[in-house]
Amino acid sequence: MGDGPRGVEIFPDHFQASTSGVETPQTRSPSTSCSKSESEHSSSSRLWAKRRLKSAASILNLLSPRKLSWVNDTNGQEKVVLSSAEVKSLQSELADLEEREAHLRARLEHTDEILRSCLLSGYLYMRTRWETLPGEPLPLDDMEVDDWLPRFVVLHGPCIYLYFLCTDISPQDSTLLSDIIEVGPMPHVVEEDGETRYYFYIVTRLGMRYECSSTSKIQVDSWLTALQDKCELGSHSS
């Protein structure tokens, strides 16, 4: 019988703390679990923030060839501080861009003027040959040589102009219509992929032979008709 109130028996040694230093899952304090969870969350947040900063820094390095200095002004807003050398470099880049823009604008205006004023224009595959002079041996059969090159051909005024691209300001070559002595078709060829390619040729009094081709029969017929009419060759050359 203990010293407590009547009917209540007290055992003094029953609720003594355990001397074991091992903490079991049943006796672990909830505050300890919460602190560990918060620590893990904080660690993962810092890791995520570092990764974001590294990613942002790498993007800035890619987008900008120079390092920028960021400072805070009196209002607490961030500003970019550039040195005089960096300012001059930016001004030089802007001047180059303006010059390039003016050059491209001039090329586009030139192309627009050609398309508005020319009689005929378009891309053709071309190659050049010299005609055989009297007494010379016949040239070797070079049909297997793939030396066809795309050219933008323009029939304008008294000349045929050859450009590498339609946006070029200066032509690569030109031929006077008065020097053309013969224009005619060539046999069409069915290529390996089943596409038909049509051909025609132009011969000048200097012995130069231009062979032209296109996959459009309408385009080839248009060139033949226009050249025969402008050169006053009639239909006998075809």
C-alpha positions in Angstrom: 0.0 0.0 0.0 1.5 3.4 -1.1 1.4 6.8 0.5 -1.2 8.2 -1.9 -4.9 8.7 -1.4 -7.1 5.9 -0.3 -7.6 3.4 -3.1 -4.6 4.6 -5.2 -1.4 2.7 -5.1 1.8 4.5 -6.2 4.8 2.7 -7.5 7.7 5.3 -7.4 10.1 3.5 -9.8 7.5 2.8 -12.5 7.8 6.1 -14.5 11.6 6.5 -14.4 13.3 7.7 -17.6 15.0 5.1 -19.7 18.8 5.1 -19.4 19.2 3.9 -22.9 20.7 6.4 -25.3 19.1 4.7 -28.4 16.0 6.5 -29.6 13.3 4.3 -31.0 10.8 5.4 -33.6 8.0 5.1 -31.0 9.7 7.5 -28.5 11.1 10.0 -31.1 9.9 13.5 -30.5 7.7 15.0 -33.2 9.8 18.2 -33.0 12.9 16.3 -34.0 11.2 14.9 -37.2 9.9 18.3 -38.1 13.3 19.9 -37.7 15.0 17.3 -39.9 12.3 17.7 -42.6 12.7 21.5 -42.6 16.5 21.1 -42.8 16.2 18.8 -45.9 13.7 21.2 -47.5 16.0 24.1 -46.9 19.0 22.2 -48.3 17.1 21.3 -51.4 15.9 24.8 -51.9 19.5 26.2 -51.7 20.6 23.6 -54.2 17.8 24.5 -56.6 18.6 28.2 -56.2 22.3 27.6 -57.0 21.4 25.6 -60.1 19.1 28.5 -61.3 21.8 31.0 -60.7 24.4 28.9 -62.6 21.9 28.5 -65.5 21.1 32.2 -65.6 24.8 33.0 -65.6 25.6 30.6 -68.4 22.8 32.2 -70.5 24.1 35.7 -69.9 27.6 34.5 -71.0 26.2 33.1 -74.2 24.1 36.1 -75.0 26.7 38.8 -74.2 30.3 38.7 -75.4 31.3 41.2 -72.7 30.8 41.1 -68.9 28.3 43.6 -67.6 28.6 45.4 -64.2 25.4 45.8 -62.3 25.0 48.5 -59.6 22.2 50.0 -57.6 21.3 53.7 -58.0 20.0 56.0 -55.3 16.4 54.8 -56.0 17.4 51.2 -55.4 17.1 50.2 -59.0 19.7 48.2 -60.9 21.6 49.7 -63.7 24.2 48.5 -66.2 27.6 50.3 -66.1 29.6 50.1 -69.3 33.2 51.4 -69.8 34.1 53.8 -72.6 35.6 50.9 -74.6 32.4 48.9 -74.4 30.3 51.9 -75.5 32.6 52.5 -78.5 32.3 48.8 -79.3 28.5 48.9 -79.2 28.5 52.0 -81.4 30.7 50.3 -83.9 28.4 47.2 -84.0 25.3 49.5 -84.5 27.1 51.3 -87.4 27.9 47.9 -89.0 24.3 46.8 -88.6 23.0 50.0 -90.2 25.4 49.6 -93.1 24.4 46.0 -93.6 20.7 47.0 -93.5 21.3 49.7 -96.1 23.2 47.2 -98.3 20.4 44.6 -98.1 17.8 47.3 -98.8 19.7 48.4 -101.9 19.8 44.7 -103.1 16.1 44.3 -102.6 15.3 47.5 -104.4 17.6 46.4 -107.3 15.8 43.1 -107.5 12.4 44.8 -107.4 13.5 47.1 -110.2 14.7 44.2 -112.4 11.5 42.2 -111.9 9.4 45.2 -112.8 11.3 46.2 -115.9 12.7 43.0 -117.4 11.1 41.1 -120.2 11.8 37.7 -118.7 13.7 36.4 -115.6 14.1 33.2 -113.6 16.5 30.6 -112.3 18.0 28.2 -114.8 20.6 25.6 -114.6 23.4 26.5 -117.0 26.8 25.4 -118.3 29.0 27.0 -121.0 30.9 25.4 -123.9 33.0 26.6 -126.8 31.8 25.8 -130.2 34.1 23.7 -132.4 36.0 25.9 -134.9 36.5 24.7 -138.5 39.4 22.2 -138.6 39.2 21.4 -134.9 38.4 17.9 -133.7 35.0 17.2 -132.2 34.9 17.7 -128.4 34.7 14.7 -126.2 31.4 13.5 -125.0 31.1 15.0 -121.6 27.4 14.4 -120.9 28.4 12.5 -117.7 30.1 15.6 -116.3 27.8 17.3 -113.8 28.9 20.9 -114.2 25.4 22.5 -114.3 25.1 25.5 -112.0 22.1 27.5 -111.0 22.0 31.0 -112.3 19.4 33.8 -112.2 19.0 34.8 -115.8 17.4 38.1 -116.8 16.4 39.3 -120.3 16.5 43.0 -119.9 16.9 45.5 -122.8 19.5 44.5 -125.3 21.2 42.0 -123.0 21.0 38.7 -121.2 22.4 39.1 -117.6 23.6 36.2 -115.5 23.5 36.5 -111.7 24.6 34.1 -109.1 21.5 35.1 -107.0 18.5 37.2 -107.7 19.6 39.6 -105.0 23.0 40.3 -106.5 23.5 43.9 -107.6 26.2 43.2 -110.2 25.8 40.4 -112.8 28.4 37.6 -113.2 28.2 37.8 -117.0 26.2 39.3 -119.8 25.6 38.7 -123.5 24.3 41.1 -126.1 21.3 39.9 -128.0 22.9 41.2 -131.2 25.7 38.6 -130.7 23.3 35.7 -130.5 23.2 33.8 -133.8 21.4 30.6 -132.9 18.8 29.5 -130.3 17.2 26.1 -130.2 15.8 23.3 -128.1 17.7 20.2 -127.0 16.4 16.7 -126.3 14.7 16.4 -122.9 15.9 13.9 -120.4 14.1 11.8 -117.9 16.2 11.6 -114.7 16.5 8.7 -112.3 13.8 10.0 -110.0 11.4 10.1 -112.9 11.5 13.9 -113.3 11.7 15.3 -116.8 14.3 18.0 -117.5 14.0 20.3 -120.6 16.9 22.0 -122.3 17.7 24.7 -124.8 20.9 26.3 -126.1 22.2 29.7 -127.1 25.2 30.2 -129.5 27.0 33.6 -129.9 29.0 34.8 -132.8 32.1 34.6 -130.5 31.7 30.8 -130.4 30.3 30.6 -126.8 27.5 28.1 -126.3 25.2 28.4 -123.3 23.2 25.3 -122.4 20.2 25.9 -120.1 17.8 23.5 -118.4 14.7 23.5 -116.3 12.2 21.1 -115.0 9.4 23.4 -116.3 8.6 23.0 -120.0 6.6 26.2 -119.9 9.7 28.1 -118.7 11.9 26.7 -121.4 9.3 27.4 -124.1 9.0 31.0 -122.8 12.7 31.6 -123.1 12.9 30.1 -126.5 10.0 32.2 -127.8 11.3 35.4 -126.2 14.9 35.0 -127.5 13.8 34.0 -131.0 11.6 37.1 -131.1 14.1 39.6 -129.6 17.0 38.3 -131.6 14.8 38.1 -134.8 15.9 34.6 -135.4 12.4 33.3 -136.3 11.4 29.7 -135.7 14.0 28.2 -138.0 16.5 27.8 -135.1 14.1 25.5 -133.3 
